[in-house]
Every structure is written in structure tokens, then in C-alpha cells.
């Protein structure tokens, strides 16, 4: 099994990696979880559109959290 398909043992997360379309015996994966993963990826893409979040101008963690909360409100 490739390293990308092996679940990380320390945090208990399950990888959701769809197999290549030309693979002879495709690996099983949960298609519903993959759809939800895509939603999360799109949310982070929209969040990174805010320049202050992407470059992190704020020096303190609390101010950075405030900027992230503002970005989520704007989204």
C-alpha cells in the first residue's frame, strides 16, 4: 500500500484518496466522505482568498483568530 493510502496511526484519521481511473483493481473508498472532503477544501480556498488570512499579518494568535472569524462571517 502506498504511503498516501495508509492511515496515520497517531491521530486516528482515515485517508480518503480515490483510486486512479485506469487502475485494474481499484481500492475501496467512501464516496460520501470524499464529497464532504471537497466541501471543506472549497471552504479553505474561499478563506485563503482573504489576504490577511493567507499572509497572516497579525502577530498575536487572538488577533489572527479574530481575522479568521471575520472572514467566516463574510463568507
Order of alpha helices (4+ residues) and beta strands (2+ residues): alpha-alpha-alpha
